[in-house]
């Protein structure tokens, strides 16, 4: 059984504050979502040129900021919708994919690349897939699926991944592999945690 579900009090309060702050921006929330993908794509393109890495990093920051803002603005303006939530979820995966791909092309070290692939698979893909497919299979309802906890959620994972280019910019590359190894381990642990929650949920054989 899911004994502890994700607490949403603090996150909700922060989201409402962000929504009120950006509510006057004359853009539809879905447009902001699309901009997050455009910023991430631009960040990836800039990462192809080592001298432009700082600018690429700034674009990734804009991408993740847009991701925070779009949903908050949608709620503040009363423009939430199922299609908007779907678009937001898809854009989340694409933005994270561009960041991991940008880090991948920034290094030739096979260990670093293997860790990035592991993070992409277990972090970006499988942890989300377990939640979505548990709901699709009828094990969880939508409300329960949304509250499904994770050791390393997307927000925390994204922050840790953004630390990697910071380390690269500062020349502290010796810390990159240990950090990526930690992220990969936590992604795998989150995947296993969610598998356990699914199979321990009451009422299912």
N, CA and C atoms as a LAMMPS dump frame, in Angstrom:
ITEM: TIMESTEP
0
ITEM: NUMBER OF ATOMS
615
ITEM: BOX BOUNDS ff ff ff
-5.0000000000000000e+02 5.0000000000000000e+02
-5.0000000000000000e+02 5.0000000000000000e+02
-5.0000000000000000e+02 5.0000000000000000e+02
ITEM: ATOMS id mol type element x y z
1 1 1 N 0.845 -1.2 0
2 1 2 C 0 0 0
3 1 3 C 0.876 1.243 0
4 2 1 N 0.409 2.314 -0.633
5 2 2 C 1.159 3.563 -0.601
6 2 3 C 0.904 4.219 0.747
7 3 1 N 1.879 4.083 1.635
8 3 2 C 1.697 4.583 2.989
9 3 3 C 1.883 6.094 3.068
10 4 1 N 2.815 6.611 2.27
11 4 2 C 3.1 8.041 2.316
12 4 3 C 2.986 8.591 0.908
13 5 1 N 2.049 9.506 0.688
14 5 2 C 1.892 10.146 -0.61
15 5 3 C 2.528 11.524 -0.564
16 6 1 N 2.933 11.981 -1.72
17 6 2 C 3.675 13.23 -1.828
18 6 3 C 2.874 14.401 -1.257
19 7 1 N 3.499 15.145 -0.377
20 7 2 C 2.862 16.335 0.178
21 7 3 C 2.899 17.46 -0.841
22 8 1 N 1.744 18.104 -1.026
23 8 2 C 1.653 19.133 -2.059
24 8 3 C 1.427 20.527 -1.486
25 9 1 N 1.403 20.683 -0.167
26 9 2 C 1.105 21.973 0.444
27 9 3 C 2.094 23.055 0.068
28 10 1 N 3.378 22.817 0.301
29 10 2 C 4.409 23.81 0.009
30 10 3 C 4.5 24.083 -1.477
31 11 1 N 4.482 23.006 -2.263
32 11 2 C 4.578 23.152 -3.717
33 11 3 C 3.395 23.95 -4.254
34 12 1 N 2.196 23.701 -3.722
35 12 2 C 1.007 24.406 -4.184
36 12 3 C 1.098 25.888 -3.875
37 13 1 N 1.581 26.216 -2.661
38 13 2 C 1.711 27.602 -2.268
39 13 3 C 2.71 28.332 -3.162
40 14 1 N 3.836 27.682 -3.451
41 14 2 C 4.843 28.279 -4.326
42 14 3 C 4.291 28.481 -5.729
43 15 1 N 3.569 27.458 -6.223
44 15 2 C 2.999 27.531 -7.564
45 15 3 C 2.004 28.682 -7.67
46 16 1 N 1.187 28.859 -6.646
47 16 2 C 0.209 29.953 -6.663
48 16 3 C 0.898 31.311 -6.685
49 17 1 N 2.015 31.42 -5.951
50 17 2 C 2.762 32.68 -5.928
51 17 3 C 3.348 32.983 -7.298
52 18 1 N 3.901 31.953 -7.94
53 18 2 C 4.463 32.115 -9.28
54 18 3 C 3.365 32.497 -10.265
55 19 1 N 2.213 31.842 -10.15
56 19 2 C 1.097 32.12 -11.04
57 19 3 C 0.637 33.563 -10.945
58 20 1 N 0.523 34.074 -9.717
59 20 2 C 0.106 35.472 -9.534
60 20 3 C 1.148 36.432 -10.098
61 21 1 N 2.412 36.07 -9.95
62 21 2 C 3.5 36.935 -10.415
63 21 3 C 3.504 37.066 -11.94
64 22 1 N 3.264 35.947 -12.639
65 22 2 C 3.355 35.937 -14.101
66 22 3 C 1.986 35.988 -14.796
67 23 1 N 0.932 36.113 -14.023
68 23 2 C -0.414 36.057 -14.612
69 23 3 C -0.668 37.18 -15.612
70 24 1 N 0.031 38.287 -15.476
71 24 2 C -0.185 39.422 -16.378
72 24 3 C 0.612 39.303 -17.677
73 25 1 N 1.435 38.276 -17.777
74 25 2 C 2.177 38.074 -19.025
75 25 3 C 1.173 37.747 -20.129
76 26 1 N 1.183 38.491 -21.246
77 26 2 C 0.164 38.303 -22.296
78 26 3 C 0.434 37.093 -23.184
79 27 1 N 0.624 35.942 -22.568
80 27 2 C 0.872 34.712 -23.317
81 27 3 C -0.017 33.607 -22.761
82 28 1 N -0.528 32.77 -23.649
83 28 2 C -1.296 31.612 -23.212
84 28 3 C -0.329 30.614 -22.566
85 29 1 N -0.745 29.921 -21.512
86 29 2 C 0.138 28.946 -20.855
87 29 3 C 0.73 27.921 -21.823
88 30 1 N -0.053 27.477 -22.801
89 30 2 C 0.47 26.51 -23.769
90 30 3 C 1.593 27.113 -24.609
91 31 1 N 1.515 28.407 -24.861
92 31 2 C 2.584 29.082 -25.601
93 31 3 C 3.871 29.087 -24.776
94 32 1 N 3.734 29.327 -23.476
95 32 2 C 4.902 29.288 -22.588
96 32 3 C 5.508 27.888 -22.585
97 33 1 N 4.659 26.872 -22.601
98 33 2 C 5.131 25.489 -22.653
99 33 3 C 5.949 25.24 -23.909
100 34 1 N 5.437 25.702 -25.04
101 34 2 C 6.156 25.534 -26.309
102 34 3 C 7.49 26.269 -26.268
103 35 1 N 7.505 27.454 -25.651
104 35 2 C 8.754 28.207 -25.529
105 35 3 C 9.8 27.431 -24.735
106 36 1 N 9.36 26.665 -23.736
107 36 2 C 10.318 25.887 -22.945
108 36 3 C 11.061 24.891 -23.825
109 37 1 N 10.353 24.278 -24.771
110 37 2 C 10.983 23.332 -25.698
111 37 3 C 11.928 24.071 -26.646
112 38 1 N 11.51 25.237 -27.122
113 38 2 C 12.356 26.029 -28.022
114 38 3 C 13.638 26.457 -27.311
115 39 1 N 13.523 26.905 -26.066
116 39 2 C 14.697 27.295 -25.293
117 39 3 C 15.641 26.103 -25.11
118 40 1 N 15.077 24.928 -24.816
119 40 2 C 15.907 23.738 -24.613
120 40 3 C 16.612 23.327 -25.9
121 41 1 N 15.899 23.401 -27.026
122 41 2 C 16.504 23.073 -28.314
123 41 3 C 17.649 24.029 -28.628
124 42 1 N 17.447 25.313 -28.335
125 42 2 C 18.495 26.307 -28.541
126 42 3 C 19.689 26.032 -27.626
127 43 1 N 19.388 25.65 -26.376
128 43 2 C 20.461 25.312 -25.447
129 43 3 C 21.294 24.155 -25.945
130 44 1 N 20.635 23.131 -26.466
131 44 2 C 21.353 21.984 -27.022
132 44 3 C 22.239 22.408 -28.194
133 45 1 N 21.696 23.224 -29.099
134 45 2 C 22.465 23.677 -30.258
135 45 3 C 23.708 24.447 -29.825
136 46 1 N 23.567 25.27 -28.807
137 46 2 C 24.697 26.058 -28.325
138 46 3 C 25.743 25.196 -27.63
139 47 1 N 25.316 24.089 -27.022
140 47 2 C 26.252 23.184 -26.356
141 47 3 C 27.182 22.499 -27.357
142 48 1 N 26.814 22.522 -28.634
143 48 2 C 27.677 21.926 -29.655
144 48 3 C 28.958 22.73 -29.846
145 49 1 N 28.957 23.958 -29.338
146 49 2 C 30.116 24.839 -29.448
147 49 3 C 30.615 25.152 -28.031
148 50 1 N 31.738 24.579 -27.613
149 50 2 C 32.228 24.741 -26.234
150 50 3 C 32.292 26.194 -25.769
151 51 1 N 32.648 27.105 -26.665
152 51 2 C 32.767 28.514 -26.275
153 51 3 C 31.408 29.139 -25.943
154 52 1 N 30.328 28.508 -26.417
155 52 2 C 28.979 29.043 -26.195
156 52 3 C 28.238 28.311 -25.078
157 53 1 N 28.949 27.459 -24.356
158 53 2 C 28.313 26.674 -23.294
159 53 3 C 27.623 27.551 -22.246
160 54 1 N 28.221 28.674 -21.817
161 54 2 C 27.514 29.518 -20.833
162 54 3 C 26.162 30.027 -21.343
163 55 1 N 26.119 30.407 -22.64
164 55 2 C 24.858 30.884 -23.206
165 55 3 C 23.862 29.724 -23.306
166 56 1 N 24.36 28.541 -23.684
167 56 2 C 23.502 27.362 -23.744
168 56 3 C 22.912 27.043 -22.386
169 57 1 N 23.729 27.156 -21.346
170 57 2 C 23.255 26.917 -19.987
171 57 3 C 22.145 27.901 -19.629
172 58 1 N 22.315 29.166 -20.022
173 58 2 C 21.291 30.182 -19.748
174 58 3 C 19.972 29.824 -20.426
175 59 1 N 20.047 29.275 -21.65
176 59 2 C 18.828 28.879 -22.35
177 59 3 C 18.15 27.703 -21.644
178 60 1 N 18.926 26.784 -21.104
179 60 2 C 18.324 25.681 -20.355
180 60 3 C 17.652 26.195 -19.08
181 61 1 N 18.25 27.184 -18.449
182 61 2 C 17.608 27.786 -17.278
183 61 3 C 16.27 28.404 -17.67
184 62 1 N 16.243 29.077 -18.819
185 62 2 C 14.988 29.655 -19.306
186 62 3 C 13.953 28.564 -19.583
187 63 1 N 14.419 27.433 -20.113
188 63 2 C 13.514 26.322 -20.418
189 63 3 C 12.858 25.791 -19.147
190 64 1 N 13.662 25.603 -18.104
191 64 2 C 13.112 25.062 -16.867
192 64 3 C 12.278 26.107 -16.133
193 65 1 N 12.637 27.378 -16.263
194 65 2 C 11.809 28.436 -15.676
195 65 3 C 10.447 28.467 -16.355
196 66 1 N 10.436 28.343 -17.673
197 66 2 C 9.174 28.32 -18.42
198 66 3 C 8.314 27.149 -17.982
199 67 1 N 8.956 26.028 -17.68
200 67 2 C 8.224 24.845 -17.248
201 67 3 C 7.545 25.076 -15.897
202 68 1 N 8.203 25.854 -15.034
203 68 2 C 7.605 26.183 -13.74
204 68 3 C 6.433 27.149 -13.925
205 69 1 N 6.606 28.097 -14.841
206 69 2 C 5.647 29.184 -15.004
207 69 3 C 4.361 28.745 -15.69
208 70 1 N 4.457 27.867 -16.722
209 70 2 C 3.28 27.588 -17.558
210 70 3 C 2.094 27.046 -16.764
211 71 1 N 2.338 26.035 -15.944
212 71 2 C 1.245 25.466 -15.169
213 71 3 C 0.693 26.433 -14.132
214 72 1 N 1.602 27.206 -13.514
215 72 2 C 1.173 28.174 -12.505
216 72 3 C 0.299 29.257 -13.133
217 73 1 N 0.68 29.719 -14.314
218 73 2 C -0.101 30.74 -15.015
219 73 3 C -1.452 30.172 -15.439
220 74 1 N -1.451 28.917 -15.903
221 74 2 C -2.708 28.283 -16.313
222 74 3 C -3.694 28.238 -15.153
223 75 1 N -3.209 27.903 -13.97
224 75 2 C -4.096 27.844 -12.806
225 75 3 C -4.539 29.244 -12.385
226 76 1 N -3.607 30.194 -12.441
227 76 2 C -3.937 31.56 -12.034
228 76 3 C -4.961 32.196 -12.971
229 77 1 N -4.902 31.876 -14.259
230 77 2 C -5.819 32.448 -15.243
231 77 3 C -7.057 31.592 -15.476
232 78 1 N -7.121 30.442 -14.807
233 78 2 C -8.26 29.555 -15.008
234 78 3 C -8.267 28.915 -16.381
235 79 1 N -7.084 28.618 -16.914
236 79 2 C -6.971 28.064 -18.258
237 79 3 C -6.44 26.631 -18.251
238 80 1 N -6.597 25.951 -17.133
239 80 2 C -6.135 24.566 -17.081
240 80 3 C -7.012 23.683 -17.967
241 81 1 N -6.394 22.681 -18.576
242 81 2 C -7.132 21.752 -19.427
243 81 3 C -6.36 20.44 -19.502
244 82 1 N -7.06 19.392 -19.903
245 82 2 C -6.404 18.093 -20.038
246 82 3 C -5.353 18.119 -21.144
247 83 1 N -5.664 18.8 -22.249
248 83 2 C -4.696 18.892 -23.343
249 83 3 C -3.479 19.723 -22.937
250 84 1 N -3.715 20.752 -22.122
251 84 2 C -2.604 21.551 -21.622
252 84 3 C -1.698 20.737 -20.722
253 85 1 N -2.312 19.917 -19.853
254 85 2 C -1.53 19.053 -18.967
255 85 3 C -0.745 18.02 -19.774
256 86 1 N -1.374 17.495 -20.826
257 86 2 C -0.702 16.54 -21.709
258 86 3 C 0.496 17.196 -22.391
259 87 1 N 0.293 18.399 -22.929
260 87 2 C 1.381 19.126 -23.593
261 87 3 C 2.516 19.415 -22.625
262 88 1 N 2.16 19.782 -21.399
263 88 2 C 3.163 20.079 -20.381
264 88 3 C 4.009 18.843 -20.072
265 89 1 N 3.342 17.685 -19.933
266 89 2 C 4.07 16.449 -19.638
267 89 3 C 5.008 16.054 -20.759
268 90 1 N 4.537 16.198 -21.997
269 90 2 C 5.379 15.875 -23.151
270 90 3 C 6.579 16.818 -23.219
271 91 1 N 6.328 18.11 -23.005
272 91 2 C 7.418 19.086 -23.079
273 91 3 C 8.45 18.849 -21.979
274 92 1 N 7.994 18.406 -20.805
275 92 2 C 8.926 18.078 -19.719
276 92 3 C 9.95 17.046 -20.175
277 93 1 N 9.443 15.985 -20.817
278 93 2 C 10.331 14.919 -21.274
279 93 3 C 11.293 15.419 -22.35
280 94 1 N 10.785 16.263 -23.262
281 94 2 C 11.613 16.757 -24.353
282 94 3 C 12.717 17.68 -23.829
283 95 1 N 12.356 18.563 -22.903
284 95 2 C 13.341 19.486 -22.335
285 95 3 C 14.444 18.715 -21.628
286 96 1 N 14.06 17.726 -20.825
287 96 2 C 15.064 16.941 -20.115
288 96 3 C 15.915 16.141 -21.095
289 97 1 N 15.29 15.632 -22.162
290 97 2 C 16.031 14.906 -23.181
291 97 3 C 17.087 15.806 -23.821
292 98 1 N 16.721 17.035 -24.156
293 98 2 C 17.674 17.962 -24.775
294 98 3 C 18.843 18.249 -23.831
295 99 1 N 18.558 18.395 -22.53
296 99 2 C 19.628 18.66 -21.571
297 99 3 C 20.59 17.482 -21.493
298 100 1 N 20.049 16.274 -21.378
299 100 2 C 20.906 15.088 -21.292
300 100 3 C 21.684 14.896 -22.583
301 101 1 N 21.033 15.128 -23.711
302 101 2 C 21.723 15.011 -25.001
303 101 3 C 22.836 16.054 -25.118
304 102 1 N 22.576 17.26 -24.629
305 102 2 C 23.595 18.31 -24.664
306 102 3 C 24.813 17.908 -23.829
307 103 1 N 24.574 17.336 -22.655
308 103 2 C 25.684 16.876 -21.824
309 103 3 C 26.413 15.708 -22.489
310 104 1 N 25.65 14.869 -23.175
311 104 2 C 26.228 13.699 -23.851
312 104 3 C 27.224 14.129 -24.924
313 105 1 N 26.841 15.116 -25.739
314 105 2 C 27.715 15.546 -26.832
315 105 3 C 28.869 16.411 -26.325
316 106 1 N 28.796 16.813 -25.045
317 106 2 C 29.852 17.667 -24.486
318 106 3 C 31.018 16.865 -23.94
319 107 1 N 30.902 15.539 -23.978
320 107 2 C 31.968 14.704 -23.441
321 107 3 C 32.202 13.497 -24.335
322 108 1 N 33.42 12.995 -24.311
323 108 2 C 33.749 11.769 -25.043
324 108 3 C 34.063 10.63 -24.079
325 109 1 N 33.929 10.905 -22.786
326 109 2 C 34.224 9.878 -21.783
327 109 3 C 33.113 8.827 -21.78
328 110 1 N 33.435 7.551 -22.037
329 110 2 C 32.391 6.512 -22.132
330 110 3 C 31.642 6.281 -20.827
331 111 1 N 32.309 6.437 -19.693
332 111 2 C 31.637 6.245 -18.406
333 111 3 C 30.575 7.331 -18.204
334 112 1 N 30.954 8.575 -18.505
335 112 2 C 30.002 9.685 -18.392
336 112 3 C 28.818 9.469 -19.316
337 113 1 N 29.079 9.039 -20.54
338 113 2 C 28.005 8.819 -21.501
339 113 3 C 27.094 7.676 -21.069
340 114 1 N 27.678 6.619 -20.509
341 114 2 C 26.869 5.5 -20.019
342 114 3 C 25.965 5.94 -18.877
343 115 1 N 26.491 6.755 -17.98
344 115 2 C 25.688 7.255 -16.861
345 115 3 C 24.544 8.135 -17.361
346 116 1 N 24.828 8.95 -18.372
347 116 2 C 23.79 9.813 -18.934
348 116 3 C 22.682 9 -19.597
349 117 1 N 23.073 7.929 -20.297
350 117 2 C 22.067 7.053 -20.911
351 117 3 C 21.22 6.389 -19.832
352 118 1 N 21.85 5.993 -18.735
353 118 2 C 21.124 5.368 -17.623
354 118 3 C 20.121 6.344 -17.013
355 119 1 N 20.551 7.606 -16.856
356 119 2 C 19.658 8.627 -16.312
357 119 3 C 18.497 8.875 -17.263
358 120 1 N 18.802 8.915 -18.559
359 120 2 C 17.758 9.127 -19.554
360 120 3 C 16.731 8.004 -19.509
361 121 1 N 17.211 6.753 -19.403
362 121 2 C 16.302 5.607 -19.438
363 121 3 C 15.499 5.485 -18.15
364 122 1 N 16.183 5.39 -17.017
365 122 2 C 15.476 5.15 -15.757
366 122 3 C 14.876 6.426 -15.168
367 123 1 N 15.519 7.57 -15.403
368 123 2 C 15.009 8.811 -14.842
369 123 3 C 13.904 9.425 -15.673
370 124 1 N 14.205 9.722 -16.923
371 124 2 C 13.241 10.396 -17.776
372 124 3 C 12.14 9.469 -18.27
373 125 1 N 12.511 8.241 -18.627
374 125 2 C 11.541 7.343 -19.273
375 125 3 C 10.788 6.445 -18.287
376 126 1 N 11.509 5.572 -17.602
377 126 2 C 10.854 4.5 -16.865
378 126 3 C 10.104 4.96 -15.618
379 127 1 N 10.626 5.952 -14.904
380 127 2 C 9.9 6.394 -13.706
381 127 3 C 8.545 6.993 -14.084
382 128 1 N 8.516 7.741 -15.181
383 128 2 C 7.249 8.311 -15.652
384 128 3 C 6.346 7.226 -16.235
385 129 1 N 6.957 6.269 -16.921
386 129 2 C 6.173 5.208 -17.554
387 129 3 C 5.468 4.348 -16.512
388 130 1 N 6.143 4.029 -15.421
389 130 2 C 5.532 3.214 -14.368
390 130 3 C 4.281 3.893 -13.835
391 131 1 N 4.379 5.194 -13.572
392 131 2 C 3.24 5.943 -13.053
393 131 3 C 2.092 5.971 -14.071
394 132 1 N 2.433 6.313 -15.311
395 132 2 C 1.4 6.436 -16.347
396 132 3 C 0.748 5.092 -16.653
397 133 1 N 1.54 4.026 -16.713
398 133 2 C 0.979 2.727 -17.077
399 133 3 C 0.195 2.102 -15.929
400 134 1 N 0.564 2.44 -14.697
401 134 2 C -0.23 1.977 -13.551
402 134 3 C -1.624 2.573 -13.602
403 135 1 N -1.702 3.847 -14.014
404 135 2 C -3.012 4.481 -14.174
405 135 3 C -3.739 3.902 -15.382
406 136 1 N -3.027 3.722 -16.479
407 136 2 C -3.63 3.165 -17.69
408 136 3 C -4.185 1.763 -17.436
409 137 1 N -3.494 0.988 -16.609
410 137 2 C -3.919 -0.38 -16.319
411 137 3 C -5.042 -0.442 -15.295
412 138 1 N -5.399 0.691 -14.719
413 138 2 C -6.485 0.725 -13.763
414 138 3 C -6.078 0.391 -12.347
415 139 1 N -4.782 0.282 -12.078
416 139 2 C -4.319 -0.008 -10.716
417 139 3 C -4.493 1.231 -9.844
418 140 1 N -4.106 2.391 -10.378
419 140 2 C -4.289 3.664 -9.685
420 140 3 C -5.329 4.497 -10.424
421 141 1 N -6.068 5.301 -9.667
422 141 2 C -6.859 6.324 -10.334
423 141 3 C -5.947 7.529 -10.587
424 142 1 N -6.459 8.515 -11.302
425 142 2 C -5.632 9.66 -11.694
426 142 3 C -5.081 10.404 -10.477
427 143 1 N -5.907 10.588 -9.468
428 143 2 C -5.483 11.336 -8.281
429 143 3 C -4.347 10.617 -7.558
430 144 1 N -4.48 9.303 -7.406
431 144 2 C -3.45 8.523 -6.732
432 144 3 C -2.164 8.517 -7.535
433 145 1 N -2.277 8.374 -8.851
434 145 2 C -1.096 8.358 -9.711
435 145 3 C -0.332 9.673 -9.615
436 146 1 N -1.063 10.79 -9.594
437 146 2 C -0.405 12.092 -9.516
438 146 3 C 0.331 12.276 -8.2
439 147 1 N -0.16 11.625 -7.16
440 147 2 C 0.453 11.779 -5.831
441 147 3 C 1.496 10.696 -5.549
442 148 1 N 1.781 9.881 -6.529
443 148 2 C 2.742 8.795 -6.35
444 148 3 C 4.127 9.368 -6.034
445 149 1 N 4.712 8.997 -4.917
446 149 2 C 5.99 9.595 -4.525
447 149 3 C 7.163 9.024 -5.309
448 150 1 N 8.285 9.705 -5.199
449 150 2 C 9.501 9.229 -5.837
450 150 3 C 10.711 9.74 -5.08
451 151 1 N 11.717 8.901 -4.941
452 151 2 C 12.933 9.314 -4.234
453 151 3 C 13.56 10.519 -4.926
454 152 1 N 13.619 10.463 -6.257
455 152 2 C 14.168 11.58 -7.032
456 152 3 C 13.142 11.993 -8.077
457 153 1 N 12.385 13.048 -7.765
458 153 2 C 11.379 13.543 -8.691
459 153 3 C 12.041 14.33 -9.821
460 154 1 N 11.253 14.66 -10.841
461 154 2 C 11.816 15.346 -12.007
462 154 3 C 12.452 16.673 -11.634
463 155 1 N 11.807 17.452 -10.769
464 155 2 C 12.342 18.763 -10.414
465 155 3 C 13.728 18.649 -9.787
466 156 1 N 13.853 17.745 -8.812
467 156 2 C 15.145 17.552 -8.152
468 156 3 C 16.181 16.999 -9.12
469 157 1 N 15.737 16.075 -9.989
470 157 2 C 16.648 15.495 -10.982
471 157 3 C 17.161 16.564 -11.941
472 158 1 N 16.274 17.455 -12.359
473 158 2 C 16.653 18.515 -13.279
474 158 3 C 17.661 19.469 -12.643
475 159 1 N 17.428 19.803 -11.364
476 159 2 C 18.359 20.696 -10.663
477 159 3 C 19.744 20.056 -10.592
478 160 1 N 19.799 18.771 -10.251
479 160 2 C 21.093 18.083 -10.163
480 160 3 C 21.774 18.018 -11.529
481 161 1 N 20.983 17.792 -12.584
482 161 2 C 21.559 17.747 -13.925
483 161 3 C 22.098 19.114 -14.337
484 162 1 N 21.425 20.179 -13.913
485 162 2 C 21.892 21.521 -14.247
486 162 3 C 23.188 21.877 -13.516
487 163 1 N 23.464 21.168 -12.427
488 163 2 C 24.727 21.391 -11.718
489 163 3 C 25.909 20.911 -12.564
490 164 1 N 25.665 19.904 -13.418
491 164 2 C 26.745 19.334 -14.227
492 164 3 C 27.401 20.375 -15.131
493 165 1 N 26.63 21.127 -15.949
494 165 2 C 27.294 22.155 -16.76
495 165 3 C 27.941 23.251 -15.917
496 166 1 N 27.411 23.501 -14.717
497 166 2 C 28.046 24.469 -13.822
498 166 3 C 29.436 23.981 -13.441
499 167 1 N 29.532 22.694 -13.101
500 167 2 C 30.832 22.112 -12.773
501 167 3 C 31.775 22.193 -13.968
502 168 1 N 31.245 21.969 -15.159
503 168 2 C 32.056 22.054 -16.368
504 168 3 C 32.558 23.479 -16.585
505 169 1 N 31.688 24.452 -16.362
506 169 2 C 32.075 25.854 -16.535
507 169 3 C 33.128 26.277 -15.522
508 170 1 N 33.046 25.701 -14.325
509 170 2 C 33.994 26.049 -13.274
510 170 3 C 35.289 25.244 -13.362
511 171 1 N 35.341 24.307 -14.306
512 171 2 C 36.54 23.482 -14.452
513 171 3 C 36.644 22.376 -13.426
514 172 1 N 35.559 22.125 -12.689
515 172 2 C 35.565 21.086 -11.652
516 172 3 C 35.05 19.772 -12.235
517 173 1 N 35.651 19.347 -13.336
518 173 2 C 35.15 18.171 -14.051
519 173 3 C 35.314 16.874 -13.262
520 174 1 N 36.192 16.859 -12.262
521 174 2 C 36.401 15.632 -11.481
522 174 3 C 35.16 15.253 -10.678
523 175 1 N 34.257 16.219 -10.495
524 175 2 C 33.043 15.943 -9.728
525 175 3 C 31.88 15.505 -10.615
526 176 1 N 32.064 15.574 -11.927
527 176 2 C 30.967 15.277 -12.85
528 176 3 C 30.54 13.82 -12.775
529 177 1 N 31.502 12.898 -12.898
530 177 2 C 31.172 11.469 -12.876
531 177 3 C 30.534 11.055 -11.548
532 178 1 N 31.094 11.435 -10.374
533 178 2 C 30.429 11.075 -9.117
534 178 3 C 29.002 11.607 -9.018
535 179 1 N 28.779 12.843 -9.493
536 179 2 C 27.431 13.405 -9.433
537 179 3 C 26.476 12.65 -10.354
538 180 1 N 26.92 12.366 -11.58
539 180 2 C 26.077 11.62 -12.51
540 180 3 C 25.806 10.208 -11.99
541 181 1 N 26.797 9.594 -11.349
542 181 2 C 26.609 8.26 -10.772
543 181 3 C 25.549 8.301 -9.677
544 182 1 N 25.581 9.356 -8.87
545 182 2 C 24.581 9.52 -7.811
546 182 3 C 23.188 9.689 -8.407
547 183 1 N 23.078 10.536 -9.439
548 183 2 C 21.78 10.752 -10.082
549 183 3 C 21.259 9.456 -10.693
550 184 1 N 22.143 8.722 -11.383
551 184 2 C 21.747 7.457 -12.006
552 184 3 C 21.265 6.465 -10.958
553 185 1 N 21.972 6.388 -9.838
554 185 2 C 21.591 5.474 -8.757
555 185 3 C 20.235 5.847 -8.176
556 186 1 N 20.004 7.137 -7.979
557 186 2 C 18.729 7.593 -7.429
558 186 3 C 17.587 7.39 -8.424
559 187 1 N 17.88 7.527 -9.712
560 187 2 C 16.863 7.261 -10.741
561 187 3 C 16.455 5.793 -10.719
562 188 1 N 17.44 4.907 -10.628
563 188 2 C 17.152 3.474 -10.558
564 188 3 C 16.361 3.156 -9.29
565 189 1 N 16.756 3.769 -8.178
566 189 2 C 16.054 3.539 -6.912
567 189 3 C 14.605 4.024 -7.001
568 190 1 N 14.376 5.148 -7.678
569 190 2 C 13.021 5.673 -7.843
570 190 3 C 12.174 4.738 -8.697
571 191 1 N 12.77 4.205 -9.749
572 191 2 C 12.078 3.231 -10.603
573 191 3 C 11.664 2.008 -9.794
574 192 1 N 12.591 1.47 -8.996
575 192 2 C 12.295 0.287 -8.18
576 192 3 C 11.271 0.614 -7.099
577 193 1 N 11.359 1.814 -6.532
578 193 2 C 10.389 2.239 -5.528
579 193 3 C 8.98 2.246 -6.102
580 194 1 N 8.83 2.783 -7.304
581 194 2 C 7.499 2.869 -7.902
582 194 3 C 6.983 1.499 -8.323
583 195 1 N 7.876 0.628 -8.75
584 195 2 C 7.456 -0.752 -9.021
585 195 3 C 6.917 -1.395 -7.757
586 196 1 N 7.616 -1.194 -6.654
587 196 2 C 7.179 -1.756 -5.378
588 196 3 C 5.809 -1.207 -4.984
589 197 1 N 5.612 0.116 -5.154
590 197 2 C 4.338 0.73 -4.789
591 197 3 C 3.192 0.17 -5.623
592 198 1 N 3.457 -0.073 -6.897
593 198 2 C 2.423 -0.635 -7.776
594 198 3 C 2.028 -2.037 -7.322
595 199 1 N 3.03 -2.879 -7.085
596 199 2 C 2.731 -4.281 -6.751
597 199 3 C 2.273 -4.469 -5.317
598 200 1 N 2.477 -3.468 -4.466
599 200 2 C 2.013 -3.56 -3.082
600 200 3 C 0.685 -2.847 -2.871
601 201 1 N 0.14 -2.256 -3.956
602 201 2 C -1.12 -1.54 -3.84
603 201 3 C -2.247 -2.532 -3.554
604 202 1 N -3.121 -2.271 -2.578
605 202 2 C -4.157 -3.236 -2.197
606 202 3 C -5.21 -3.42 -3.293
607 203 1 N -5.771 -4.615 -3.302
608 203 2 C -6.881 -4.902 -4.207
609 203 3 C -6.47 -5.42 -5.556
610 204 1 N -5.154 -5.59 -5.769
611 204 2 C -4.675 -6.109 -7.058
612 204 3 C -3.891 -7.385 -6.823
613 205 1 N -4.107 -8.375 -7.701
614 205 2 C -3.38 -9.65 -7.58
615 205 3 C -1.991 -9.506 -8.137
